[in-house]
Amino acid sequence: MRTLAERVRELVVATDEYRRTMAQAAGVGIHEATTLGELLHRGPLPPSAIARRLGIASASVTSLLDRMTVAGFVERQPNPVDRRSVLVVLTPGGRSTIRAMFDLFTDDVEQAVRTAEPRYVAEFGRALGRMAPALRARAADRAALEEELTRRTRRPDGTRR
């Protein structure tokens, strides 16, 4: 299992490198690319949801959305459910950009596994499908995660390693 975790870590690191390079190639930053992806997959979102996803302050999201609006990737529209807020939506240009990014990513993943036996690819897909929710659930309980991390970094005498 430890080898599997190491391979997943390598995949995460490679994916981070890929995302940074893909964002640069598209002429956007990583936060802009992440926002475009969230809007593509989740639909229109309020700025507060984008701030939570990116882990940045609301003032930073305002600046981010201003830049993305000027670049023609997104627009703000009134929220039909809550008149006090707005929703961020993809423009046709933003949708085209992020769709091309995901299509290229899909092509690259398919190329990487093209020679594998289909049954192994299917099983790997199922395993990934189980890993993502498990990791999200673990991340949702920050206090338990901090407690476990503290436990694992303490020496028998109680000091930190």
C-alpha positions as CSV (number, residue, x, y, z in Angstrom):
1,M,0.0,0.0,0.0
2,R,2.8,2.4,0.7
3,T,4.1,2.0,-2.9
4,L,0.6,2.9,-4.1
5,A,0.5,6.0,-1.9
6,E,4.0,7.0,-3.3
7,R,2.7,6.5,-6.9
8,V,-0.4,8.6,-6.1
9,R,1.9,11.3,-4.6
10,E,4.0,11.3,-7.8
11,L,0.8,11.6,-9.8
12,V,-0.4,14.6,-7.7
13,V,3.0,16.3,-8.1
14,A,3.0,15.6,-11.9
15,T,-0.5,16.9,-12.1
16,D,0.4,20.1,-10.3
17,E,3.3,20.6,-12.7
18,Y,1.0,19.9,-15.6
19,R,-1.6,22.4,-14.3
20,R,0.9,25.2,-13.8
21,T,2.3,24.7,-17.3
22,M,-1.1,24.4,-18.9
23,A,-2.2,27.6,-17.2
24,Q,0.9,29.4,-18.4
25,A,0.3,28.1,-21.9
26,A,-3.3,29.5,-21.8
27,G,-2.0,32.8,-20.5
28,V,-3.6,32.6,-17.1
29,G,-2.5,31.9,-13.5
30,I,-3.2,28.7,-11.6
31,H,-6.0,30.4,-9.6
32,E,-7.6,31.5,-12.8
33,A,-7.3,28.1,-14.4
34,T,-8.8,26.5,-11.2
35,T,-11.7,28.9,-11.2
36,L,-12.4,28.2,-14.9
37,G,-12.4,24.5,-14.1
38,E,-14.7,24.9,-11.2
39,L,-17.1,26.9,-13.3
40,L,-17.0,24.4,-16.1
41,H,-17.7,21.4,-13.8
42,R,-20.0,22.9,-11.1
43,G,-21.7,25.7,-13.1
44,P,-22.2,29.3,-12.0
45,L,-20.8,30.0,-8.5
46,P,-20.9,32.9,-6.0
47,P,-17.5,34.5,-5.3
48,S,-17.6,33.1,-1.8
49,A,-17.6,29.5,-3.2
50,I,-14.6,30.3,-5.4
51,A,-12.8,31.8,-2.4
52,R,-13.3,28.6,-0.4
53,R,-12.2,26.4,-3.3
54,L,-9.0,28.5,-3.8
55,G,-8.4,29.0,-0.1
56,I,-7.9,32.7,-0.5
57,A,-9.5,35.9,0.9
58,S,-12.7,37.4,-0.6
59,A,-10.7,40.5,-1.5
60,S,-8.3,38.4,-3.5
61,V,-11.2,36.7,-5.3
62,T,-12.6,40.1,-6.2
63,S,-9.3,41.1,-7.8
64,L,-9.1,37.7,-9.5
65,L,-12.6,38.0,-10.9
66,D,-11.9,41.5,-12.1
67,R,-8.9,40.3,-14.0
68,M,-10.8,37.4,-15.5
69,T,-13.7,39.7,-16.5
70,V,-11.4,42.1,-18.3
71,A,-9.7,39.1,-20.0
72,G,-13.2,38.0,-21.2
73,F,-13.2,34.6,-19.3
74,V,-16.1,35.3,-16.9
75,E,-18.8,37.6,-16.1
76,R,-20.8,38.4,-13.0
77,Q,-24.6,38.0,-13.2
78,P,-27.3,38.6,-10.6
79,N,-28.1,35.6,-8.5
80,P,-31.7,34.6,-9.2
81,V,-32.0,33.0,-5.8
82,D,-30.4,35.7,-3.7
83,R,-30.7,39.3,-4.9
84,R,-27.9,40.4,-2.6
85,S,-25.3,38.3,-4.4
86,V,-23.9,37.6,-7.8
87,L,-22.9,34.4,-9.6
88,V,-19.8,34.1,-11.7
89,V,-20.4,32.5,-15.0
90,L,-18.2,31.4,-17.9
91,T,-18.3,33.5,-21.1
92,P,-18.1,31.7,-24.4
93,G,-14.3,32.5,-24.5
94,G,-13.8,31.2,-21.0
95,R,-15.7,28.0,-21.8
96,S,-13.7,27.5,-25.0
97,T,-10.4,28.0,-23.1
98,I,-11.1,25.6,-20.2
99,R,-12.8,23.1,-22.5
100,A,-9.6,23.0,-24.7
101,M,-7.5,22.6,-21.6
102,F,-9.5,19.7,-20.3
103,D,-9.7,18.1,-23.8
104,L,-5.9,18.2,-24.0
105,F,-5.6,16.8,-20.5
106,T,-7.9,14.0,-21.4
107,D,-5.9,13.2,-24.6
108,D,-2.7,13.2,-22.6
109,V,-4.1,10.8,-19.9
110,E,-5.5,8.5,-22.6
111,Q,-2.2,8.5,-24.4
112,A,-0.4,7.5,-21.1
113,V,-2.7,4.5,-20.5
114,R,-3.3,3.5,-24.2
115,T,-1.1,0.4,-24.0
116,A,-2.6,-0.9,-20.7
117,E,-5.2,-3.6,-20.7
118,P,-8.7,-2.2,-20.5
119,R,-9.6,-4.2,-17.4
120,Y,-6.7,-2.6,-15.5
121,V,-7.6,0.9,-16.7
122,A,-11.2,0.3,-15.5
123,E,-10.1,-1.0,-12.1
124,F,-7.7,1.9,-11.7
125,G,-10.6,4.3,-12.5
126,R,-12.7,2.7,-9.9
127,A,-9.8,2.9,-7.3
128,L,-9.4,6.6,-8.1
129,G,-13.1,7.1,-7.8
130,R,-12.9,5.7,-4.2
131,M,-9.7,7.7,-3.3
132,A,-11.1,11.1,-4.1
133,P,-14.1,11.0,-1.8
134,A,-12.1,9.3,1.0
135,L,-9.5,12.1,0.8
136,R,-12.2,14.8,0.6
137,A,-13.9,13.3,3.7
138,R,-10.6,13.3,5.6
139,A,-9.9,16.9,4.6
140,A,-13.4,18.0,5.7
141,D,-12.4,17.1,9.3
142,R,-9.5,19.4,9.9
143,A,-9.5,19.0,13.7
144,A,-9.1,15.2,13.4
145,L,-6.4,15.6,10.7
146,E,-4.5,18.0,12.9
147,E,-4.8,15.7,15.9
148,E,-3.5,12.7,13.9
149,L,-0.7,14.7,12.4
150,T,0.3,15.9,15.9
151,R,0.2,12.4,17.2
152,R,2.5,11.2,14.4
153,T,5.0,14.0,14.8
154,R,5.4,13.6,18.6
155,R,8.3,11.7,20.2
156,P,7.6,9.3,23.0
157,D,8.7,12.1,25.4
158,G,6.0,14.4,24.0
159,T,8.3,16.8,22.1
160,R,7.8,17.4,18.4
161,R,10.1,15.6,15.9
